[in-house]
């Protein structure tokens, strides 16, 4: 699969957005006294779903 420069830049932007959203989600869960394992499990399912949608 050949990746163009534009597609590579969009994928990098998406990765930065996902990274930042994960931090915001973690902080919100922490303030609501959620367990760390539950927060990570939810984040993992969300990221797996996004990976399946964008990379399949």
Phi, psi and omega in degrees: 000127179265130181252125178281166180297321179295315179296321178296319178294321178294321178294322177294319177296317178298318178297321179293321178294316179296318180299313180293321179295325177298321178294315180297317180296320179297316180297319178296316178295323179295319179291336178268009176062038174279151177287148183298321179296322178293318178300314181293324178295316179296315178300319180297317178294320178296314181293323177296320178296317178295319179296320179295319181292313188276335188243012177257000000 
